[in-house]
Amino acid sequence: MAQPYSARSRAIEPFHVMALLARANELQAAGHDVIHLEIGEPDFTTAAPIIKAGQAALANGETRYTAARGLPALREAIAGFYATRYGLNIDPQRILVTPGGSGALLLASSLLVDPGKHWLLADPGYPCNRHFLRLVEGAAQLVPVGPEVNYQLNADLVERYWDQDSVGALVASPANPTGTVLDREQLASLAKAVRERHGHLVVDEIYHGLTYGMDAPSVLEVEDQAFVLNSFSKYFGMTGWRLGWLVAPPAAVADLEKLAQNLYISAPSMAQHAALACFEPATLAILEERREEFGRRRDFLLPALRELGFGIAVEPQGAFYLYADISAFGGDAFAFCRHFLETEHVAFTPGLDFGRHQAGHHVRFAYTQSMPRLQEAVERIERGLRSWQG
Ligand SMILES: Cc1ncc(COP(=O)(O)O)c(C=O)c1O
């Protein structure tokens, strides 16, 4: 018999929602109208000026590798974005363009994690983070977080959970699945707690730009040594182009460049050329309109779900998710999701995909559908609750 595949690959869990998605596709193929609230990407296609720039790049034959760090013009444009959005002066030399925020996570975990070392992560959180850690033989130290701490790590939790094998903490602001944001003081005290322990802080800022009624501060405003992940996927609406970036402390850049050369050579060149159009005023105007639309959707869905009895204890300020407690209805979250898919053809994600802490009675709704579809979803959910026997 052949050797088994690696223990690390076996240890990585699939997205549990995929089983529901497969069933949703089956229902759709059979002619049912499924409302998808499980999908973590904007429903808008990429803005026209970006597509045009991508088409021009292809027409001009921009189809080869770029430098491993990315196109100099794009790194400068990203640095310019930090200057206008955050008032920050970031040297473009510190910016590496990556294949998605996922590529930036791969670089950061490859650079910062040795076998057996621990990283503090919030539970619930984005599941791939702990899987990236597993891939580099590190371990996620999951810190249970709830509404009382805004579902975020803080300095007290770092103090409580840090042990002799801990080397860093990774947070996301705004977070997936909860949409909560760390303010400047919280970022500063978290950074201080990690720095005092000689650890590294990685902040996932890929939902920046998608905040409602406020702007999320970057950790770079308060901590120059933090590693920052960002992406063209969410605010810039380019999920399929696979493009993101990492801002690293100057001392880390040469090692990161070496890793990038080896792991993926470069981010997609046509996507990089297309992304140059992201920072033009006409594009930003489109993106800001979309942000307002996401804000309107949140302002509709949040009270509507609360009224039906879903527990959403803190108002999410960003991303496009609502993480809801279903205890009031009884039963297990996975069965709950399956019930709504089968009876009402509404798909959403069970808490199990985001960790272990109280996962069995939480679900995530993504408001990545138009307002009329969300209204229809709420009607169906109301009806489905009447037939749910938790
Ligand atoms: C918190 C978080 N980080 C990173 C990613 C990776 O996204 P991408 O590789 O498309 O930039 C996602 C995607 O959903 C996410 O939710």
The ligand as an SDF file (V2000), in Angstrom:
LIG
                    3D

 16 16  0  0  0  0  0  0  0  0999 V2000
  -10.2200   37.2640    7.5010 C   0  0  0  0  0  0  0  0  0  0  0  0
   -9.7640   36.8340    6.1470 C   0  0  0  0  0  0  0  0  0  0  0  0
   -8.4460   36.8570    5.8740 N   0  0  0  0  0  0  0  0  0  0  0  0
   -7.9730   36.4740    4.6680 C   0  0  0  0  0  0  0  0  0  0  0  0
   -8.8310   36.0320    3.6570 C   0  0  0  0  0  0  0  0  0  0  0  0
   -8.2100   35.6380    2.3510 C   0  0  0  0  0  0  0  0  0  0  0  0
   -8.7240   36.3100    1.2500 O   0  0  0  0  0  0  0  0  0  0  0  0
   -7.9500   36.5370   -0.1100 P   0  0  0  0  0  0  0  0  0  0  0  0
   -6.9040   35.4940   -0.2410 O   0  0  0  0  0  0  0  0  0  0  0  0
   -8.9890   36.4700   -1.1810 O   0  0  0  0  0  0  0  0  0  0  0  0
   -7.3390   37.9100   -0.0090 O   0  0  0  0  0  0  0  0  0  0  0  0
  -10.2160   35.9800    3.9140 C   0  0  0  0  0  0  0  0  0  0  0  0
  -11.1660   35.4840    2.8820 C   0  0  0  0  0  0  0  0  0  0  0  0
  -12.3480   35.3240    3.1000 O   0  0  0  0  0  0  0  0  0  0  0  0
  -10.6970   36.4000    5.1860 C   0  0  0  0  0  0  0  0  0  0  0  0
  -12.0040   36.3850    5.4870 O   0  0  0  0  0  0  0  0  0  0  0  0
  1  2  1  0
  2  3  1  0
  2 15  2  0
  3  4  2  0
  4  5  1  0
  5  6  1  0
  5 12  2  0
  6  7  1  0
  7  8  1  0
  8  9  2  0
  8 10  1  0
  8 11  1  0
 12 13  1  0
 12 15  1  0
 13 14  2  0
 15 16  1  0
M  END
$$$$
